[in-house]
Amino acid sequence: MDKRVQFDFEIEFTNGGGLQGQDFRLDIEGDDISDEELAKYIVEDMRLLMVGEVRILNKKIINEKHKRIPTDERFDK
């Protein structure tokens, strides 16, 4: 079974405002991911700019089939 991470997050922007997510899920490789890696993944994947602090909350690893098509398969079609 594939692994996914389920978590809440809070992102503060340096120019004001913020973004929150609850029960967000992402596919991961392996059995764990650090909060720092997860924060970086979110910011890069969502192409966010002017990010200040990122908080990861209520993180848990779950067994669940990956939902995304791997990058190499997306461009082979």
PDB file of N, CA, C and O in Angstrom:
ATOM      1  N   MET A   1       0.849  -1.187   0.000  1.00  0.00           N
ATOM      2  CA  MET A   1       0.000   0.000   0.000  1.00  0.00           C
ATOM      3  C   MET A   1       0.885   1.238   0.000  1.00  0.00           C
ATOM      4  O   MET A   1       1.923   1.273   0.662  1.00  0.00           O
ATOM      5  N   ASP A   2       0.473   2.236  -0.736  1.00  0.00           N
ATOM      6  CA  ASP A   2       1.205   3.501  -0.793  1.00  0.00           C
ATOM      7  C   ASP A   2       1.016   4.282   0.505  1.00  0.00           C
ATOM      8  O   ASP A   2       0.086   4.026   1.269  1.00  0.00           O
ATOM      9  N   LYS A   3       1.910   5.232   0.738  1.00  0.00           N
ATOM     10  CA  LYS A   3       1.828   6.097   1.922  1.00  0.00           C
ATOM     11  C   LYS A   3       1.425   7.502   1.505  1.00  0.00           C
ATOM     12  O   LYS A   3       1.847   8.019   0.470  1.00  0.00           O
ATOM     13  N   ARG A   4       0.594   8.098   2.349  1.00  0.00           N
ATOM     14  CA  ARG A   4       0.205   9.494   2.186  1.00  0.00           C
ATOM     15  C   ARG A   4       0.328  10.157   3.547  1.00  0.00           C
ATOM     16  O   ARG A   4       0.289   9.490   4.581  1.00  0.00           O
ATOM     17  N   VAL A   5       0.477  11.459   3.537  1.00  0.00           N
ATOM     18  CA  VAL A   5       0.508  12.202   4.787  1.00  0.00           C
ATOM     19  C   VAL A   5      -0.756  13.058   4.843  1.00  0.00           C
ATOM     20  O   VAL A   5      -1.125  13.712   3.867  1.00  0.00           O
ATOM     21  N   GLN A   6      -1.404  13.040   5.989  1.00  0.00           N
ATOM     22  CA  GLN A   6      -2.592  13.864   6.231  1.00  0.00           C
ATOM     23  C   GLN A   6      -2.222  14.865   7.310  1.00  0.00           C
ATOM     24  O   GLN A   6      -1.625  14.493   8.320  1.00  0.00           O
ATOM     25  N   PHE A   7      -2.571  16.139   7.109  1.00  0.00           N
ATOM     26  CA  PHE A   7      -2.123  17.175   8.042  1.00  0.00           C
ATOM     27  C   PHE A   7      -2.939  18.447   7.868  1.00  0.00           C
ATOM     28  O   PHE A   7      -3.671  18.613   6.892  1.00  0.00           O
ATOM     29  N   ASP A   8      -2.796  19.327   8.830  1.00  0.00           N
ATOM     30  CA  ASP A   8      -3.305  20.695   8.742  1.00  0.00           C
ATOM     31  C   ASP A   8      -2.095  21.593   8.541  1.00  0.00           C
ATOM     32  O   ASP A   8      -0.983  21.236   8.930  1.00  0.00           O
ATOM     33  N   PHE A   9      -2.304  22.753   7.937  1.00  0.00           N
ATOM     34  CA  PHE A   9      -1.188  23.692   7.801  1.00  0.00           C
ATOM     35  C   PHE A   9      -1.678  25.126   7.895  1.00  0.00           C
ATOM     36  O   PHE A   9      -2.841  25.434   7.632  1.00  0.00           O
ATOM     37  N   GLU A  10      -0.752  25.989   8.278  1.00  0.00           N
ATOM     38  CA  GLU A  10      -0.981  27.435   8.315  1.00  0.00           C
ATOM     39  C   GLU A  10       0.227  28.094   7.675  1.00  0.00           C
ATOM     40  O   GLU A  10       1.367  27.809   8.043  1.00  0.00           O
ATOM     41  N   ILE A  11      -0.022  28.967   6.727  1.00  0.00           N
ATOM     42  CA  ILE A  11       1.057  29.683   6.045  1.00  0.00           C
ATOM     43  C   ILE A  11       0.820  31.175   6.227  1.00  0.00           C
ATOM     44  O   ILE A  11      -0.271  31.679   5.961  1.00  0.00           O
ATOM     45  N   GLU A  12       1.841  31.864   6.676  1.00  0.00           N
ATOM     46  CA  GLU A  12       1.797  33.323   6.785  1.00  0.00           C
ATOM     47  C   GLU A  12       2.628  33.915   5.663  1.00  0.00           C
ATOM     48  O   GLU A  12       3.706  33.411   5.349  1.00  0.00           O
ATOM     49  N   PHE A  13       2.127  34.986   5.057  1.00  0.00           N
ATOM     50  CA  PHE A  13       2.851  35.658   3.996  1.00  0.00           C
ATOM     51  C   PHE A  13       3.532  36.909   4.534  1.00  0.00           C
ATOM     52  O   PHE A  13       3.007  37.577   5.424  1.00  0.00           O
ATOM     53  N   THR A  14       4.690  37.217   3.994  1.00  0.00           N
ATOM     54  CA  THR A  14       5.460  38.357   4.479  1.00  0.00           C
ATOM     55  C   THR A  14       4.803  39.690   4.132  1.00  0.00           C
ATOM     56  O   THR A  14       5.094  40.707   4.762  1.00  0.00           O
ATOM     57  N   ASN A  15       3.922  39.693   3.136  1.00  0.00           N
ATOM     58  CA  ASN A  15       3.232  40.930   2.764  1.00  0.00           C
ATOM     59  C   ASN A  15       1.818  40.993   3.341  1.00  0.00           C
ATOM     60  O   ASN A  15       0.998  41.805   2.912  1.00  0.00           O
ATOM     61  N   GLY A  16       1.540  40.119   4.328  1.00  0.00           N
ATOM     62  CA  GLY A  16       0.240  40.102   4.984  1.00  0.00           C
ATOM     63  C   GLY A  16      -0.623  38.947   4.504  1.00  0.00           C
ATOM     64  O   GLY A  16      -0.418  38.412   3.414  1.00  0.00           O
ATOM     65  N   GLY A  17      -1.571  38.579   5.313  1.00  0.00           N
ATOM     66  CA  GLY A  17      -2.481  37.505   4.961  1.00  0.00           C
ATOM     67  C   GLY A  17      -1.920  36.127   5.250  1.00  0.00           C
ATOM     68  O   GLY A  17      -0.793  35.983   5.725  1.00  0.00           O
ATOM     69  N   GLY A  18      -2.705  35.142   4.964  1.00  0.00           N
ATOM     70  CA  GLY A  18      -2.291  33.779   5.224  1.00  0.00           C
ATOM     71  C   GLY A  18      -3.184  32.783   4.518  1.00  0.00           C
ATOM     72  O   GLY A  18      -4.172  33.144   3.879  1.00  0.00           O
ATOM     73  N   LEU A  19      -2.816  31.526   4.649  1.00  0.00           N
ATOM     74  CA  LEU A  19      -3.524  30.429   4.010  1.00  0.00           C
ATOM     75  C   LEU A  19      -3.561  29.267   4.985  1.00  0.00           C
ATOM     76  O   LEU A  19      -2.563  28.978   5.644  1.00  0.00           O
ATOM     77  N   GLN A  20      -4.701  28.597   5.083  1.00  0.00           N
ATOM     78  CA  GLN A  20      -4.833  27.445   5.969  1.00  0.00           C
ATOM     79  C   GLN A  20      -5.409  26.270   5.199  1.00  0.00           C
ATOM     80  O   GLN A  20      -6.153  26.448   4.235  1.00  0.00           O
ATOM     81  N   GLY A  21      -5.059  25.070   5.634  1.00  0.00           N
ATOM     82  CA  GLY A  21      -5.630  23.855   5.071  1.00  0.00           C
ATOM     83  C   GLY A  21      -5.885  22.867   6.195  1.00  0.00           C
ATOM     84  O   GLY A  21      -5.084  22.759   7.123  1.00  0.00           O
ATOM     85  N   GLN A  22      -6.988  22.150   6.118  1.00  0.00           N
ATOM     86  CA  GLN A  22      -7.325  21.155   7.126  1.00  0.00           C
ATOM     87  C   GLN A  22      -7.503  19.795   6.440  1.00  0.00           C
ATOM     88  O   GLN A  22      -8.079  19.690   5.358  1.00  0.00           O
ATOM     89  N   ASP A  23      -6.988  18.766   7.108  1.00  0.00           N
ATOM     90  CA  ASP A  23      -7.063  17.390   6.598  1.00  0.00           C
ATOM     91  C   ASP A  23      -6.551  17.277   5.164  1.00  0.00           C
ATOM     92  O   ASP A  23      -7.082  16.513   4.358  1.00  0.00           O
ATOM     93  N   PHE A  24      -5.521  18.043   4.868  1.00  0.00           N
ATOM     94  CA  PHE A  24      -4.881  18.036   3.552  1.00  0.00           C
ATOM     95  C   PHE A  24      -4.124  16.726   3.403  1.00  0.00           C
ATOM     96  O   PHE A  24      -3.545  16.245   4.378  1.00  0.00           O
ATOM     97  N   ARG A  25      -4.110  16.141   2.226  1.00  0.00           N
ATOM     98  CA  ARG A  25      -3.401  14.870   2.000  1.00  0.00           C
ATOM     99  C   ARG A  25      -2.474  14.990   0.799  1.00  0.00           C
ATOM    100  O   ARG A  25      -2.825  15.572  -0.228  1.00  0.00           O
ATOM    101  N   LEU A  26      -1.288  14.425   0.955  1.00  0.00           N
ATOM    102  CA  LEU A  26      -0.313  14.394  -0.133  1.00  0.00           C
ATOM    103  C   LEU A  26       0.333  13.020  -0.196  1.00  0.00           C
ATOM    104  O   LEU A  26       0.543  12.369   0.827  1.00  0.00           O
ATOM    105  N   ASP A  27       0.645  12.589  -1.413  1.00  0.00           N
ATOM    106  CA  ASP A  27       1.402  11.360  -1.598  1.00  0.00           C
ATOM    107  C   ASP A  27       2.833  11.592  -1.121  1.00  0.00           C
ATOM    108  O   ASP A  27       3.397  12.667  -1.328  1.00  0.00           O
ATOM    109  N   ILE A  28       3.418  10.576  -0.479  1.00  0.00           N
ATOM    110  CA  ILE A  28       4.821  10.668  -0.093  1.00  0.00           C
ATOM    111  C   ILE A  28       5.538   9.383  -0.497  1.00  0.00           C
ATOM    112  O   ILE A  28       4.924   8.327  -0.656  1.00  0.00           O
ATOM    113  N   GLU A  29       6.836   9.502  -0.655  1.00  0.00           N
ATOM    114  CA  GLU A  29       7.699   8.351  -0.880  1.00  0.00           C
ATOM    115  C   GLU A  29       8.249   7.945   0.475  1.00  0.00           C
ATOM    116  O   GLU A  29       8.668   8.806   1.249  1.00  0.00           O
ATOM    117  N   GLY A  30       8.257   6.673   0.776  1.00  0.00           N
ATOM    118  CA  GLY A  30       8.780   6.215   2.053  1.00  0.00           C
ATOM    119  C   GLY A  30       7.718   6.226   3.132  1.00  0.00           C
ATOM    120  O   GLY A  30       6.524   6.355   2.863  1.00  0.00           O
ATOM    121  N   ASP A  31       8.194   6.085   4.377  1.00  0.00           N
ATOM    122  CA  ASP A  31       7.290   5.934   5.521  1.00  0.00           C
ATOM    123  C   ASP A  31       7.097   7.193   6.342  1.00  0.00           C
ATOM    124  O   ASP A  31       6.298   7.189   7.279  1.00  0.00           O
ATOM    125  N   ASP A  32       7.806   8.283   6.023  1.00  0.00           N
ATOM    126  CA  ASP A  32       7.709   9.501   6.831  1.00  0.00           C
ATOM    127  C   ASP A  32       8.201  10.682   6.018  1.00  0.00           C
ATOM    128  O   ASP A  32       8.860  10.515   4.992  1.00  0.00           O
ATOM    129  N   ILE A  33       7.878  11.872   6.483  1.00  0.00           N
ATOM    130  CA  ILE A  33       8.361  13.120   5.899  1.00  0.00           C
ATOM    131  C   ILE A  33       8.458  14.128   7.035  1.00  0.00           C
ATOM    132  O   ILE A  33       7.555  14.218   7.867  1.00  0.00           O
ATOM    133  N   SER A  34       9.542  14.879   7.072  1.00  0.00           N
ATOM    134  CA  SER A  34       9.719  15.871   8.139  1.00  0.00           C
ATOM    135  C   SER A  34       8.796  17.064   7.887  1.00  0.00           C
ATOM    136  O   SER A  34       8.353  17.298   6.762  1.00  0.00           O
ATOM    137  N   ASP A  35       8.519  17.809   8.951  1.00  0.00           N
ATOM    138  CA  ASP A  35       7.690  19.016   8.816  1.00  0.00           C
ATOM    139  C   ASP A  35       8.344  20.003   7.861  1.00  0.00           C
ATOM    140  O   ASP A  35       7.658  20.658   7.077  1.00  0.00           O
ATOM    141  N   GLU A  36       9.677  20.113   7.922  1.00  0.00           N
ATOM    142  CA  GLU A  36      10.406  21.043   7.059  1.00  0.00           C
ATOM    143  C   GLU A  36      10.267  20.640   5.588  1.00  0.00           C
ATOM    144  O   GLU A  36      10.039  21.493   4.730  1.00  0.00           O
ATOM    145  N   GLU A  37      10.404  19.352   5.299  1.00  0.00           N
ATOM    146  CA  GLU A  37      10.250  18.877   3.921  1.00  0.00           C
ATOM    147  C   GLU A  37       8.821  19.088   3.432  1.00  0.00           C
ATOM    148  O   GLU A  37       8.602  19.477   2.285  1.00  0.00           O
ATOM    149  N   LEU A  38       7.865  18.834   4.295  1.00  0.00           N
ATOM    150  CA  LEU A  38       6.463  18.981   3.952  1.00  0.00           C
ATOM    151  C   LEU A  38       6.129  20.444   3.662  1.00  0.00           C
ATOM    152  O   LEU A  38       5.427  20.742   2.696  1.00  0.00           O
ATOM    153  N   ALA A  39       6.627  21.348   4.489  1.00  0.00           N
ATOM    154  CA  ALA A  39       6.406  22.786   4.276  1.00  0.00           C
ATOM    155  C   ALA A  39       6.986  23.217   2.932  1.00  0.00           C
ATOM    156  O   ALA A  39       6.338  23.940   2.175  1.00  0.00           O
ATOM    157  N   LYS A  40       8.205  22.773   2.638  1.00  0.00           N
ATOM    158  CA  LYS A  40       8.854  23.116   1.367  1.00  0.00           C
ATOM    159  C   LYS A  40       8.047  22.566   0.193  1.00  0.00           C
ATOM    160  O   LYS A  40       7.865  23.249  -0.815  1.00  0.00           O
ATOM    161  N   TYR A  41       7.568  21.336   0.325  1.00  0.00           N
ATOM    162  CA  TYR A  41       6.774  20.700  -0.733  1.00  0.00           C
ATOM    163  C   TYR A  41       5.507  21.509  -1.022  1.00  0.00           C
ATOM    164  O   TYR A  41       5.181  21.760  -2.182  1.00  0.00           O
ATOM    165  N   ILE A  42       4.801  21.912   0.022  1.00  0.00           N
ATOM    166  CA  ILE A  42       3.560  22.677  -0.149  1.00  0.00           C
ATOM    167  C   ILE A  42       3.832  23.996  -0.873  1.00  0.00           C
ATOM    168  O   ILE A  42       3.157  24.334  -1.846  1.00  0.00           O
ATOM    169  N   VAL A  43       4.823  24.731  -0.388  1.00  0.00           N
ATOM    170  CA  VAL A  43       5.144  26.047  -0.951  1.00  0.00           C
ATOM    171  C   VAL A  43       5.533  25.928  -2.425  1.00  0.00           C
ATOM    172  O   VAL A  43       5.063  26.701  -3.260  1.00  0.00           O
ATOM    173  N   GLU A  44       6.399  24.948  -2.744  1.00  0.00           N
ATOM    174  CA  GLU A  44       6.841  24.788  -4.125  1.00  0.00           C
ATOM    175  C   GLU A  44       5.723  24.271  -5.019  1.00  0.00           C
ATOM    176  O   GLU A  44       5.554  24.761  -6.135  1.00  0.00           O
ATOM    177  N   ASP A  45       4.959  23.290  -4.550  1.00  0.00           N
ATOM    178  CA  ASP A  45       3.914  22.692  -5.371  1.00  0.00           C
ATOM    179  C   ASP A  45       2.787  23.681  -5.657  1.00  0.00           C
ATOM    180  O   ASP A  45       2.197  23.657  -6.737  1.00  0.00           O
ATOM    181  N   MET A  46       2.491  24.543  -4.700  1.00  0.00           N
ATOM    182  CA  MET A  46       1.431  25.540  -4.890  1.00  0.00           C
ATOM    183  C   MET A  46       1.978  26.833  -5.501  1.00  0.00           C
ATOM    184  O   MET A  46       1.229  27.774  -5.764  1.00  0.00           O
ATOM    185  N   ARG A  47       3.285  26.862  -5.720  1.00  0.00           N
ATOM    186  CA  ARG A  47       3.975  28.017  -6.323  1.00  0.00           C
ATOM    187  C   ARG A  47       3.695  29.312  -5.573  1.00  0.00           C
ATOM    188  O   ARG A  47       3.408  30.349  -6.171  1.00  0.00           O
ATOM    189  N   LEU A  48       3.784  29.227  -4.250  1.00  0.00           N
ATOM    190  CA  LEU A  48       3.521  30.390  -3.405  1.00  0.00           C
ATOM    191  C   LEU A  48       4.743  31.292  -3.342  1.00  0.00           C
ATOM    192  O   LEU A  48       5.879  30.818  -3.362  1.00  0.00           O
ATOM    193  N   LEU A  49       4.504  32.582  -3.266  1.00  0.00           N
ATOM    194  CA  LEU A  49       5.566  33.579  -3.155  1.00  0.00           C
ATOM    195  C   LEU A  49       5.406  34.346  -1.862  1.00  0.00           C
ATOM    196  O   LEU A  49       4.322  34.385  -1.281  1.00  0.00           O
ATOM    197  N   MET A  50       6.482  34.952  -1.417  1.00  0.00           N
ATOM    198  CA  MET A  50       6.497  35.810  -0.236  1.00  0.00           C
ATOM    199  C   MET A  50       6.000  35.076   1.004  1.00  0.00           C
ATOM    200  O   MET A  50       5.243  35.624   1.805  1.00  0.00           O
ATOM    201  N   VAL A  51       6.439  33.826   1.148  1.00  0.00           N
ATOM    202  CA  VAL A  51       6.026  32.993   2.272  1.00  0.00           C
ATOM    203  C   VAL A  51       6.895  33.305   3.478  1.00  0.00           C
ATOM    204  O   VAL A  51       8.122  33.354   3.382  1.00  0.00           O
ATOM    205  N   GLY A  52       6.244  33.513   4.608  1.00  0.00           N
ATOM    206  CA  GLY A  52       6.940  33.701   5.871  1.00  0.00           C
ATOM    207  C   GLY A  52       6.986  32.375   6.602  1.00  0.00           C
ATOM    208  O   GLY A  52       7.685  31.455   6.177  1.00  0.00           O
ATOM    209  N   GLU A  53       6.264  32.268   7.676  1.00  0.00           N
ATOM    210  CA  GLU A  53       6.260  31.050   8.488  1.00  0.00           C
ATOM    211  C   GLU A  53       5.245  30.034   7.956  1.00  0.00           C
ATOM    212  O   GLU A  53       4.154  30.389   7.510  1.00  0.00           O
ATOM    213  N   VAL A  54       5.645  28.756   8.019  1.00  0.00           N
ATOM    214  CA  VAL A  54       4.748  27.648   7.674  1.00  0.00           C
ATOM    215  C   VAL A  54       4.668  26.735   8.888  1.00  0.00           C
ATOM    216  O   VAL A  54       5.691  26.288   9.405  1.00  0.00           O
ATOM    217  N   ARG A  55       3.457  26.461   9.337  1.00  0.00           N
ATOM    218  CA  ARG A  55       3.259  25.556  10.468  1.00  0.00           C
ATOM    219  C   ARG A  55       2.527  24.308   9.989  1.00  0.00           C
ATOM    220  O   ARG A  55       1.516  24.390   9.292  1.00  0.00           O
ATOM    221  N   ILE A  56       3.061  23.149  10.380  1.00  0.00           N
ATOM    222  CA  ILE A  56       2.446  21.866  10.083  1.00  0.00           C
ATOM    223  C   ILE A  56       1.851  21.346  11.381  1.00  0.00           C
ATOM    224  O   ILE A  56       2.539  21.288  12.401  1.00  0.00           O
ATOM    225  N   LEU A  57       0.580  20.969  11.351  1.00  0.00           N
ATOM    226  CA  LEU A  57      -0.124  20.542  12.557  1.00  0.00           C
ATOM    227  C   LEU A  57      -0.828  19.204  12.298  1.00  0.00           C
ATOM    228  O   LEU A  57      -1.218  18.904  11.170  1.00  0.00           O
ATOM    229  N   ASN A  58      -0.982  18.416  13.350  1.00  0.00           N
ATOM    230  CA  ASN A  58      -1.784  17.184  13.309  1.00  0.00           C
ATOM    231  C   ASN A  58      -1.365  16.232  12.187  1.00  0.00           C
ATOM    232  O   ASN A  58      -2.209  15.617  11.537  1.00  0.00           O
ATOM    233  N   LYS A  59      -0.053  16.118  11.968  1.00  0.00           N
ATOM    234  CA  LYS A  59       0.464  15.277  10.885  1.00  0.00           C
ATOM    235  C   LYS A  59       0.362  13.807  11.253  1.00  0.00           C
ATOM    236  O   LYS A  59       0.714  13.401  12.360  1.00  0.00           O
ATOM    237  N   LYS A  60      -0.130  13.010  10.293  1.00  0.00           N
ATOM    238  CA  LYS A  60      -0.101  11.564  10.488  1.00  0.00           C
ATOM    239  C   LYS A  60       0.083  10.888   9.127  1.00  0.00           C
ATOM    240  O   LYS A  60      -0.418  11.360   8.106  1.00  0.00           O
ATOM    241  N   ILE A  61       0.806   9.787   9.141  1.00  0.00           N
ATOM    242  CA  ILE A  61       1.059   9.014   7.938  1.00  0.00           C
ATOM    243  C   ILE A  61      -0.044   7.958   7.835  1.00  0.00           C
ATOM    244  O   ILE A  61      -0.351   7.269   8.808  1.00  0.00           O
ATOM    245  N   ILE A  62      -0.627   7.844   6.654  1.00  0.00           N
ATOM    246  CA  ILE A  62      -1.710   6.880   6.457  1.00  0.00           C
ATOM    247  C   ILE A  62      -1.379   5.966   5.267  1.00  0.00           C
ATOM    248  O   ILE A  62      -0.647   6.348   4.354  1.00  0.00           O
ATOM    249  N   ASN A  63      -1.929   4.776   5.304  1.00  0.00           N
ATOM    250  CA  ASN A  63      -1.819   3.845   4.186  1.00  0.00           C
ATOM    251  C   ASN A  63      -2.988   4.103   3.251  1.00  0.00           C
ATOM    252  O   ASN A  63      -4.144   3.862   3.597  1.00  0.00           O
ATOM    253  N   GLU A  64      -2.669   4.595   2.063  1.00  0.00           N
ATOM    254  CA  GLU A  64      -3.706   4.917   1.101  1.00  0.00           C
ATOM    255  C   GLU A  64      -3.052   5.004  -0.274  1.00  0.00           C
ATOM    256  O   GLU A  64      -1.933   5.501  -0.405  1.00  0.00           O
ATOM    257  N   LYS A  65      -3.740   4.528  -1.278  1.00  0.00           N
ATOM    258  CA  LYS A  65      -3.204   4.552  -2.632  1.00  0.00           C
ATOM    259  C   LYS A  65      -2.900   5.985  -3.058  1.00  0.00           C
ATOM    260  O   LYS A  65      -3.673   6.903  -2.785  1.00  0.00           O
ATOM    261  N   HIS A  66      -1.761   6.164  -3.734  1.00  0.00           N
ATOM    262  CA  HIS A  66      -1.407   7.473  -4.258  1.00  0.00           C
ATOM    263  C   HIS A  66      -2.469   7.953  -5.239  1.00  0.00           C
ATOM    264  O   HIS A  66      -3.038   7.164  -5.992  1.00  0.00           O
ATOM    265  N   LYS A  67      -2.729   9.262  -5.219  1.00  0.00           N
ATOM    266  CA  LYS A  67      -3.775   9.845  -6.058  1.00  0.00           C
ATOM    267  C   LYS A  67      -3.215  10.507  -7.319  1.00  0.00           C
ATOM    268  O   LYS A  67      -3.887  10.545  -8.349  1.00  0.00           O
ATOM    269  N   ARG A  68      -2.000  11.022  -7.241  1.00  0.00           N
ATOM    270  CA  ARG A  68      -1.408  11.718  -8.374  1.00  0.00           C
ATOM    271  C   ARG A  68      -0.798  10.731  -9.360  1.00  0.00           C
ATOM    272  O   ARG A  68      -0.307   9.665  -8.987  1.00  0.00           O
ATOM    273  N   ILE A  69      -0.847  11.119 -10.618  1.00  0.00           N
ATOM    274  CA  ILE A  69      -0.125  10.360 -11.625  1.00  0.00           C
ATOM    275  C   ILE A  69       1.330  10.805 -11.537  1.00  0.00           C
ATOM    276  O   ILE A  69       1.598  12.007 -11.547  1.00  0.00           O
ATOM    277  N   PRO A  70       2.287   9.863 -11.451  1.00  0.00           N
ATOM    278  CA  PRO A  70       3.701  10.264 -11.389  1.00  0.00           C
ATOM    279  C   PRO A  70       4.068  11.177 -12.557  1.00  0.00           C
ATOM    280  O   PRO A  70       3.548  11.016 -13.661  1.00  0.00           O
ATOM    281  N   THR A  71       4.958  12.127 -12.314  1.00  0.00           N
ATOM    282  CA  THR A  71       5.355  13.120 -13.308  1.00  0.00           C
ATOM    283  C   THR A  71       5.792  12.492 -14.618  1.00  0.00           C
ATOM    284  O   THR A  71       5.389  12.953 -15.687  1.00  0.00           O
ATOM    285  N   ASP A  72       6.610  11.446 -14.557  1.00  0.00           N
ATOM    286  CA  ASP A  72       7.099  10.821 -15.780  1.00  0.00           C
ATOM    287  C   ASP A  72       5.975  10.203 -16.598  1.00  0.00           C
ATOM    288  O   ASP A  72       6.074  10.153 -17.824  1.00  0.00           O
ATOM    289  N   GLU A  73       4.920   9.734 -15.963  1.00  0.00           N
ATOM    290  CA  GLU A  73       3.776   9.162 -16.685  1.00  0.00           C
ATOM    291  C   GLU A  73       2.894  10.253 -17.279  1.00  0.00           C
ATOM    292  O   GLU A  73       2.257  10.025 -18.307  1.00  0.00           O
ATOM    293  N   ARG A  74       2.840  11.425 -16.666  1.00  0.00           N
ATOM    294  CA  ARG A  74       1.999  12.512 -17.161  1.00  0.00           C
ATOM    295  C   ARG A  74       2.458  13.007 -18.522  1.00  0.00           C
ATOM    296  O   ARG A  74       1.647  13.387 -19.366  1.00  0.00           O
ATOM    297  N   PHE A  75       3.773  12.997 -18.725  1.00  0.00           N
ATOM    298  CA  PHE A  75       4.321  13.576 -19.962  1.00  0.00           C
ATOM    299  C   PHE A  75       4.587  12.528 -21.028  1.00  0.00           C
ATOM    300  O   PHE A  75       5.028  12.870 -22.125  1.00  0.00           O
ATOM    301  N   ASP A  76       4.329  11.260 -20.734  1.00  0.00           N
ATOM    302  CA  ASP A  76       4.538  10.202 -21.714  1.00  0.00           C
ATOM    303  C   ASP A  76       3.369  10.070 -22.675  1.00  0.00           C
ATOM    304  O   ASP A  76       3.476   9.362 -23.676  1.00  0.00           O
ATOM    305  N   LYS A  77       2.270  10.725 -22.397  1.00  0.00           N
ATOM    306  CA  LYS A  77       1.066  10.554 -23.218  1.00  0.00           C
ATOM    307  C   LYS A  77       0.981  11.530 -24.349  1.00  0.00           C
ATOM    308  O   LYS A  77       0.021  11.501 -25.119  1.00  0.00           O
TER     309      LYS A  77
END
